Amino acid sequence: MKALIKPPKRGLRTAIEAAQASKPKRTKAPPATPAPIPPDVIDQVIERRRGRPGELLGILEDLQNLHPHKFLPVSTLEYVAESLGVPVSQVFSVATFYAFFNLLPQGEHTLVVCRGTACHTRGSKARLETLKRLLNLKEEEGAEKIFLTTADKQFTIKTVACFGQCALAPVVEVDGKMQSHVTEVCLKEWVNRLARGGKRK
């Protein structure tokens, strides 16, 4: 004869259900923070640029190009300052003054929209809105400069005050190459091509 197993009393069952409900749910791990540039690599760059005209600019440019996410981590800037024997504030001033330098990780592909007067009057704002819509990105309200990166780190869109290429407006820089008289159709083609792993023509 099979033994009868009595169901737990209601009070005990409630306690079990509560305990199960209180167990933390599994969540996806946050994206890994990009690793800083190794000190020995920084040392090599500094020695190669030491004593040359525009020493600090050249060092920061080389280091940014070496980083897989094309940016300058804070730890790298601090290391450079200590190695050169200059104040950290001086290195940060250079890194923040020039639009070329980035203090945030960039995506694999970067599109920079000019917001100068000539580009603005010829539709650069509409081009920017097109890019944000295509890449499903939203900017912070009231932001003067835009720096937005897709969740998959494939695209970054930025803005710049002026490229100085007013005769070619509206201008968009795509992966470091200036594109003139840009239309919304052009932007869609570039984004689609780059998303498929293609290159600009």
Backbone as CSV, one residue per row, in Angstrom:
resi,resn,N_x,N_y,N_z,CA_x,CA_y,CA_z,C_x,C_y,C_z
1,MET,0.848,-1.181,0.000,0.000,0.000,0.000,0.886,1.234,0.000
2,LYS,0.592,2.118,-0.940,1.425,3.302,-1.071,1.185,4.247,0.097
3,ALA,2.313,4.808,0.585,2.210,5.758,1.685,1.609,7.052,1.165
4,LEU,0.754,7.599,1.944,0.134,8.858,1.567,1.011,10.010,2.016
5,ILE,1.298,10.929,1.078,2.103,12.111,1.406,1.160,13.288,1.552
6,LYS,1.122,13.780,2.743,0.221,14.895,2.993,0.809,16.179,2.412
7,PRO,-0.006,16.970,1.779,0.478,18.257,1.268,0.828,19.163,2.432
8,PRO,1.776,20.035,2.257,2.150,20.932,3.350,0.985,21.816,3.736
9,LYS,0.979,22.183,4.989,-0.073,23.065,5.460,-0.003,24.393,4.714
10,ARG,-1.130,25.094,4.678,-1.210,26.341,3.906,-0.163,27.343,4.371
11,GLY,0.066,27.404,5.685,1.037,28.359,6.212,2.438,28.057,5.711
12,LEU,2.801,26.742,5.700,4.113,26.336,5.235,4.235,26.572,3.742
13,ARG,3.182,26.259,2.972,3.208,26.450,1.525,3.397,27.928,1.195
14,THR,2.742,28.797,1.918,2.884,30.237,1.699,4.312,30.685,1.947
15,ALA,4.930,30.132,2.990,6.306,30.497,3.319,7.260,30.052,2.217
16,ILE,7.021,28.825,1.679,7.871,28.305,0.603,7.744,29.172,-0.639
17,GLU,6.498,29.501,-0.995,6.263,30.331,-2.173,6.923,31.693,-2.020
18,ALA,6.861,32.242,-0.809,7.458,33.550,-0.560,8.969,33.491,-0.704
19,ALA,9.566,32.370,-0.202,11.015,32.210,-0.287,11.467,32.093,-1.735
20,GLN,10.674,31.341,-2.519,11.021,31.185,-3.933,10.905,32.500,-4.685
21,ALA,9.878,33.260,-4.328,9.666,34.541,-5.007,10.762,35.542,-4.669
22,SER,11.343,35.385,-3.456,12.361,36.338,-3.027,13.743,36.035,-3.593
23,LYS,13.907,34.884,-4.252,15.209,34.547,-4.835,15.542,35.540,-5.937
24,PRO,16.761,36.023,-5.944,17.127,36.999,-6.988,17.063,36.374,-8.367
25,LYS,16.472,37.113,-9.314,16.388,36.625,-10.678,17.719,36.827,-11.386
26,ARG,18.003,35.936,-12.294,19.236,36.064,-13.056,19.130,37.254,-14.001
27,THR,20.143,38.059,-13.982,20.178,39.202,-14.883,21.437,39.137,-15.714
28,LYS,21.382,39.755,-16.870,22.546,39.766,-17.735,23.650,40.606,-17.106
29,ALA,24.864,40.146,-17.249,25.989,40.887,-16.707,26.143,42.201,-17.461
30,PRO,26.485,43.288,-16.736,26.660,44.567,-17.419,27.826,44.489,-18.390
31,PRO,27.796,45.308,-19.460,28.887,45.270,-20.418,30.219,45.578,-19.760
32,ALA,31.241,44.877,-20.169,32.558,45.052,-19.567,33.111,46.432,-19.888
33,THR,33.770,47.044,-18.893,34.403,48.327,-19.105,35.645,48.133,-19.963
34,PRO,35.794,48.943,-21.018,36.972,48.788,-21.866,38.256,48.888,-21.057
35,ALA,39.162,47.976,-21.290,40.407,47.949,-20.540,41.275,49.140,-20.899
36,PRO,42.011,49.677,-19.902,42.923,50.785,-20.200,44.085,50.310,-21.052
37,ILE,44.802,51.248,-21.637,45.964,50.901,-22.446,47.086,50.473,-21.518
38,PRO,47.750,49.341,-21.783,48.820,48.853,-20.904,49.933,49.887,-20.733
39,PRO,50.494,49.997,-19.525,51.554,50.982,-19.259,52.759,50.860,-20.185
40,ASP,53.141,49.623,-20.538,54.315,49.479,-21.398,54.058,50.053,-22.792
41,VAL,52.815,49.974,-23.263,52.467,50.555,-24.562,52.522,52.078,-24.476
42,ILE,52.008,52.627,-23.377,52.055,54.081,-23.179,53.504,54.553,-23.147
43,ASP,54.346,53.804,-22.449,55.764,54.169,-22.356,56.415,54.217,-23.737
44,GLN,56.086,53.259,-24.568,56.659,53.216,-25.920,56.231,54.437,-26.735
45,VAL,54.954,54.799,-26.612,54.448,55.962,-27.349,55.116,57.241,-26.857
46,ILE,55.244,57.377,-25.550,55.867,58.573,-24.982,57.311,58.711,-25.441
47,GLU,58.066,57.620,-25.418,59.466,57.672,-25.834,59.593,58.018,-27.316
48,ARG,58.655,57.528,-28.099,58.705,57.800,-29.541,58.396,59.273,-29.840
49,ARG,57.568,59.891,-28.998,57.154,61.276,-29.239,57.935,62.297,-28.403
50,ARG,58.712,61.827,-27.437,59.366,62.730,-26.498,60.291,63.722,-27.215
51,GLY,60.136,65.003,-26.873,60.994,66.041,-27.414,60.587,66.566,-28.777
52,ARG,59.579,65.970,-29.396,59.141,66.432,-30.712,58.145,67.589,-30.560
53,PRO,57.999,68.418,-31.611,56.993,69.489,-31.558,55.594,68.902,-31.342
54,GLY,54.811,69.558,-30.503,53.466,69.056,-30.213,53.508,67.708,-29.521
55,GLU,54.450,67.555,-28.607,54.678,66.269,-27.940,53.412,65.684,-27.332
56,LEU,52.730,66.471,-26.494,51.549,65.957,-25.792,50.427,65.610,-26.768
57,LEU,50.190,66.484,-27.754,49.155,66.207,-28.743,49.431,64.899,-29.473
58,GLY,50.681,64.714,-29.874,51.052,63.503,-30.603,50.880,62.252,-29.766
59,ILE,51.236,62.344,-28.488,51.102,61.192,-27.587,49.640,60.798,-27.440
60,LEU,48.789,61.789,-27.181,47.364,61.495,-26.992,46.727,60.961,-28.266
61,GLU,47.134,61.524,-29.402,46.577,61.046,-30.673,46.961,59.592,-30.922
62,ASP,48.238,59.266,-30.702,48.696,57.884,-30.906,47.981,56.914,-29.971
63,LEU,47.827,57.313,-28.712,47.192,56.428,-27.733,45.726,56.207,-28.056
64,GLN,45.043,57.260,-28.493,43.632,57.089,-28.851,43.486,56.149,-30.047
65,ASN,44.351,56.293,-31.020,44.290,55.418,-32.198,44.605,53.966,-31.846
66,LEU,45.396,53.762,-30.800,45.750,52.402,-30.403,44.623,51.702,-29.644
67,HIS,43.761,52.477,-29.007,42.688,51.862,-28.217,41.615,51.306,-29.154
68,PRO,41.169,50.072,-28.929,40.161,49.464,-29.816,38.858,50.258,-29.874
69,HIS,38.559,51.041,-28.820,37.334,51.841,-28.821,37.627,53.310,-29.108
70,LYS,38.850,53.600,-29.576,39.222,54.943,-30.025,38.860,56.033,-29.023
71,PHE,39.330,55.863,-27.781,39.123,56.901,-26.776,40.265,56.872,-25.765
72,LEU,40.292,57.878,-24.892,41.358,58.013,-23.896,40.773,57.793,-22.504
73,PRO,41.036,56.632,-21.895,40.554,56.396,-20.535,41.205,57.375,-19.560
74,VAL,40.519,57.665,-18.474,41.050,58.586,-17.466,42.382,58.093,-16.932
75,SER,42.482,56.785,-16.708,43.736,56.224,-16.182,44.900,56.476,-17.126
76,THR,44.626,56.472,-18.431,45.671,56.736,-19.419,46.135,58.185,-19.339
77,LEU,45.192,59.107,-19.217,45.543,60.523,-19.105,46.373,60.783,-17.845
78,GLU,46.006,60.153,-16.756,46.749,60.324,-15.505,48.161,59.755,-15.622
79,TYR,48.282,58.627,-16.285,49.593,57.999,-16.465,50.494,58.882,-17.326
80,VAL,49.928,59.451,-18.396,50.695,60.337,-19.283,51.188,61.559,-18.514
81,ALA,50.306,62.144,-17.703,50.686,63.325,-16.924,51.847,63.011,-15.988
82,GLU,51.756,61.876,-15.300,52.819,61.489,-14.362,54.127,61.223,-15.103
83,SER,54.046,60.562,-16.250,55.253,60.223,-17.008,55.946,61.465,-17.567
84,LEU,55.152,62.473,-17.969,55.724,63.697,-18.539,56.071,64.730,-17.471
85,GLY,55.601,64.486,-16.251,55.874,65.434,-15.177,55.098,66.731,-15.316
86,VAL,53.877,66.627,-15.837,53.027,67.817,-15.985,51.747,67.604,-15.182
87,PRO,51.039,68.696,-14.836,49.797,68.543,-14.077,48.752,67.754,-14.868
88,VAL,47.968,66.967,-14.159,46.893,66.202,-14.800,45.912,67.152,-15.473
89,SER,45.693,68.314,-14.847,44.752,69.287,-15.410,45.190,69.746,-16.795
90,GLN,46.498,69.818,-17.020,46.999,70.242,-18.338,46.671,69.204,-19.401
91,VAL,46.845,67.938,-19.056,46.555,66.861,-20.003,45.057,66.809,-20.291
92,PHE,44.235,66.963,-19.245,42.781,66.955,-19.433,42.337,68.143,-20.275
93,SER,42.990,69.289,-20.087,42.627,70.479,-20.860,42.834,70.243,-22.349
94,VAL,43.936,69.614,-22.702,44.217,69.316,-24.105,43.210,68.299,-24.642
95,ALA,42.946,67.267,-23.845,42.051,66.190,-24.284,40.614,66.674,-24.464
96,THR,40.217,67.693,-23.709,38.838,68.191,-23.807,38.710,69.376,-24.766
97,PHE,39.818,70.051,-25.064,39.767,71.218,-25.951,39.597,70.804,-27.410
98,TYR,40.322,69.781,-27.825,40.287,69.366,-29.227,39.166,68.353,-29.453
99,ALA,38.309,68.644,-30.437,37.159,67.789,-30.728,37.580,66.391,-31.175
100,PHE,38.819,66.264,-31.643,39.283,64.967,-32.134,39.343,63.930,-31.022
101,PHE,39.647,64.374,-29.798,39.830,63.428,-28.699,38.500,63.031,-28.071
102,ASN,38.435,61.781,-27.627,37.227,61.238,-27.009,37.546,60.703,-25.624
103,LEU,36.713,61.050,-24.659,36.883,60.539,-23.303,35.891,59.417,-23.008
104,LEU,35.079,59.077,-24.000,34.126,57.975,-23.873,34.375,56.960,-24.985
105,PRO,34.112,55.679,-24.722,34.319,54.653,-25.756,33.464,54.920,-26.981
106,GLN,34.040,54.742,-28.146,33.309,54.926,-29.394,32.926,53.577,-29.982
107,GLY,31.919,53.634,-30.863,31.522,52.432,-31.570,32.515,52.107,-32.674
108,GLU,32.288,50.989,-33.309,33.179,50.565,-34.397,33.162,51.578,-35.544
109,HIS,32.004,52.173,-35.782,31.869,53.180,-36.835,31.380,54.488,-36.214
110,THR,31.963,55.595,-36.664,31.631,56.898,-36.101,31.129,57.843,-37.188
111,LEU,30.008,58.494,-36.914,29.444,59.478,-37.828,29.317,60.800,-37.081
112,VAL,29.968,61.835,-37.615,29.989,63.140,-36.966,29.236,64.145,-37.828
113,VAL,28.201,64.751,-37.260,27.361,65.704,-37.981,27.777,67.126,-37.623
114,CYS,28.018,67.945,-38.637,28.379,69.342,-38.418,27.136,70.151,-38.067
115,ARG,27.266,71.018,-37.050,26.139,71.860,-36.645,26.431,73.341,-36.888
116,GLY,27.399,73.605,-37.768,27.706,74.982,-38.116,26.534,75.658,-38.811
117,THR,26.618,76.973,-38.932,25.502,77.744,-39.497,25.152,77.300,-40.913
118,ALA,26.173,77.172,-41.761,25.914,76.781,-43.153,25.261,75.407,-43.237
119,CYS,25.788,74.454,-42.447,25.223,73.099,-42.458,23.812,73.094,-41.876
120,HIS,23.616,73.917,-40.841,22.290,73.981,-40.207,21.232,74.477,-41.191
121,THR,21.577,75.533,-41.931,20.606,76.086,-42.876,20.347,75.149,-44.051
122,ARG,21.250,74.206,-44.257,21.074,73.265,-45.374,20.638,71.868,-44.911
123,GLY,20.117,71.811,-43.691,19.461,70.580,-43.266,20.234,69.621,-42.393
124,SER,21.288,70.091,-41.697,22.056,69.155,-40.871,21.239,68.605,-39.704
125,LYS,20.299,69.408,-39.190,19.472,68.928,-38.087,18.617,67.748,-38.538
126,ALA,18.077,67.844,-39.743,17.279,66.735,-40.272,18.142,65.497,-40.481
127,ARG,19.393,65.706,-40.878,20.305,64.566,-41.078,20.585,63.885,-39.739
128,LEU,20.767,64.705,-38.716,21.014,64.166,-37.381,19.819,63.361,-36.895
129,GLU,18.626,63.886,-37.096,17.408,63.180,-36.682,17.265,61.859,-37.441
130,THR,17.655,61.864,-38.709,17.607,60.634,-39.501,18.527,59.577,-38.907
131,LEU,19.739,59.983,-38.552,20.696,59.038,-37.960,20.177,58.480,-36.643
132,LYS,19.634,59.344,-35.803,19.123,58.875,-34.511,17.969,57.899,-34.714
133,ARG,17.141,58.164,-35.703,16.014,57.268,-35.973,16.504,55.928,-36.517
134,LEU,17.465,55.968,-37.432,17.991,54.737,-38.024,18.670,53.850,-36.982
135,LEU,19.344,54.483,-36.016,20.111,53.737,-35.020,19.390,53.608,-33.683
136,ASN,18.155,54.125,-33.640,17.337,54.025,-32.431,18.050,54.632,-31.220
137,LEU,18.521,55.867,-31.383,19.244,56.556,-30.323,18.485,57.818,-29.922
138,LYS,18.598,58.167,-28.646,17.964,59.377,-28.141,18.996,60.195,-27.375
139,GLU,18.964,61.509,-27.594,19.907,62.388,-26.916,19.307,62.930,-25.631
140,GLU,20.190,63.378,-24.731,19.725,64.012,-23.506,19.142,65.383,-23.850
141,GLU,18.062,65.712,-23.194,17.390,66.978,-23.488,18.298,68.153,-23.145
142,GLY,18.443,69.079,-24.078,19.245,70.273,-23.844,20.735,70.089,-24.043
143,ALA,21.149,68.936,-24.515,22.579,68.697,-24.699,23.112,69.529,-25.859
144,GLU,24.236,70.236,-25.611,24.834,71.047,-26.659,25.580,70.166,-27.655
145,LYS,26.351,69.247,-27.123,27.074,68.310,-27.973,26.475,66.926,-27.801
146,ILE,26.428,66.192,-28.875,25.838,64.853,-28.831,26.923,63.798,-28.977
147,PHE,26.861,62.805,-28.131,27.764,61.648,-28.199,26.933,60.441,-27.813
148,LEU,26.437,59.721,-28.804,25.552,58.585,-28.564,26.104,57.333,-29.222
149,THR,26.079,56.229,-28.495,26.606,54.969,-29.006,25.551,53.883,-28.877
150,THR,25.402,53.084,-29.908,24.413,51.998,-29.886,24.807,50.938,-28.860
151,ALA,23.826,50.191,-28.388,24.066,49.187,-27.347,25.064,48.123,-27.787
152,ASP,25.093,47.817,-29.085,26.018,46.796,-29.573,27.401,47.358,-29.890
153,LYS,27.613,48.642,-29.574,28.906,49.313,-29.786,29.316,49.319,-31.262
154,GLN,28.350,49.259,-32.156,28.678,49.259,-33.576,28.756,50.677,-34.141
155,PHE,27.880,51.578,-33.641,27.846,52.941,-34.163,27.902,53.978,-33.053
156,THR,28.608,55.066,-33.338,28.575,56.252,-32.489,28.240,57.442,-33.384
157,ILE,27.305,58.282,-32.936,27.046,59.517,-33.666,27.405,60.687,-32.744
158,LYS,28.068,61.675,-33.328,28.508,62.844,-32.576,28.176,64.096,-33.369
159,THR,28.299,65.235,-32.701,28.159,66.512,-33.387,29.410,67.340,-33.140
160,VAL,29.679,68.248,-34.059,30.804,69.163,-33.933,30.319,70.556,-34.295
161,ALA,30.900,71.577,-33.659,30.440,72.950,-33.887,30.599,73.363,-35.341
162,CYS,31.748,73.061,-35.945,31.961,73.404,-37.345,33.199,72.702,-37.879
163,PHE,33.094,72.132,-39.061,34.238,71.500,-39.717,35.025,72.502,-40.567
164,GLY,34.428,73.674,-40.809,35.085,74.648,-41.666,34.985,74.307,-43.139
165,GLN,34.001,73.495,-43.497,33.782,73.091,-44.896,32.416,73.589,-45.368
166,CYS,32.174,74.882,-45.127,30.838,75.452,-45.351,30.348,75.325,-46.788
167,ALA,31.268,75.400,-47.747,30.859,75.315,-49.158,30.333,73.935,-49.512
168,LEU,30.628,72.943,-48.657,30.228,71.569,-48.931,29.013,71.139,-48.106
169,ALA,28.402,72.085,-47.407,27.311,71.772,-46.483,26.110,71.134,-47.204
170,PRO,25.395,70.256,-46.462,25.699,69.765,-45.116,26.773,68.673,-45.135
171,VAL,27.627,68.728,-44.118,28.778,67.834,-44.056,28.614,66.819,-42.927
172,VAL,28.971,65.570,-43.203,28.998,64.516,-42.194,30.307,63.747,-42.364
173,GLU,31.015,63.548,-41.259,32.247,62.773,-41.302,31.918,61.317,-40.974
174,VAL,32.270,60.427,-41.874,31.982,58.999,-41.690,33.296,58.248,-41.551
175,ASP,33.540,57.741,-40.340,34.785,57.017,-40.047,36.019,57.796,-40.490
176,GLY,36.013,59.108,-40.171,37.175,59.942,-40.439,37.249,60.531,-41.829
177,LYS,36.304,60.199,-42.705,36.311,60.724,-44.065,35.156,61.702,-44.251
178,MET,35.490,62.932,-44.699,34.484,63.969,-44.870,33.583,63.674,-46.065
179,GLN,32.275,63.767,-45.843,31.289,63.564,-46.898,30.522,64.870,-47.108
180,SER,30.417,65.322,-48.346,29.795,66.609,-48.631,28.406,66.464,-49.239
181,HIS,27.607,67.553,-49.105,26.247,67.612,-49.667,25.459,66.341,-49.319
182,VAL,25.506,65.972,-48.056,24.921,64.713,-47.597,23.393,64.770,-47.615
183,THR,22.794,63.734,-48.147,21.339,63.600,-48.164,20.914,62.495,-47.210
184,GLU,19.623,62.428,-46.904,19.123,61.367,-46.025,19.271,60.000,-46.688
185,VAL,19.142,59.962,-48.001,19.324,58.698,-48.732,20.756,58.195,-48.560
186,CYS,21.725,59.118,-48.639,23.133,58.739,-48.447,23.344,58.132,-47.069
187,LEU,22.772,58.767,-46.045,22.945,58.283,-44.681,22.402,56.866,-44.528
188,LYS,21.228,56.613,-45.088,20.624,55.284,-44.996,21.517,54.236,-45.672
189,GLU,22.073,54.599,-46.823,22.943,53.668,-47.541,24.204,53.371,-46.743
190,TRP,24.817,54.412,-46.156,26.039,54.203,-45.380,25.779,53.338,-44.153
191,VAL,24.705,53.656,-43.424,24.392,52.891,-42.213,24.132,51.432,-42.560
192,ASN,23.357,51.178,-43.596,23.056,49.803,-43.993,24.318,49.058,-44.413
193,ARG,25.180,49.733,-45.181,26.401,49.093,-45.650,27.345,48.773,-44.486
194,LEU,27.520,49.747,-43.580,28.414,49.540,-42.443,27.859,48.489,-41.487
195,ALA,26.541,48.456,-41.330,25.914,47.464,-40.449,26.134,46.052,-40.980
196,ARG,26.253,45.931,-42.309,26.488,44.609,-42.904,27.976,44.260,-42.928
197,GLY,28.783,45.171,-42.401,30.220,44.908,-42.375,30.954,45.415,-43.582
198,GLY,30.280,46.241,-44.384,30.907,46.781,-45.574,31.706,48.033,-45.267
199,LYS,32.316,48.601,-46.309,33.104,49.810,-46.174,32.516,50.898,-47.036
200,ARG,32.907,52.145,-46.715,32.452,53.280,-47.505,33.076,53.207,-48.886
201,LYS,32.366,53.734,-49.848,32.919,53.840,-51.195,33.370,55.261,-51.439
